[in-house]
Amino acid sequence: MADRKLEITQVRSGIGRQSKHRRTLEALGIRRHQQSVVHNDTPAIRGMLRQVVHLVSVREIGE
């Protein structure tokens, strides 16, 4: 699990969403719509993604 990475792309807008969801997107490093970031596949990141699953798409990158 440590070698895997996740590519996270915001596909829905954060406008009008709960502030908790907007703060989670910012904590993931996503600043604007359609931006992609890459993170290690950790339980903390998975928990953050569970909160904003309706706003992002996730792709596993096996390295």
Beta strands, then each sheet from edge to edge (+ up, - down):
strand 1: 5-10
strand 2: 36-40
strand 3: 56-61
sheet 1: 2+ 1- 3+
end
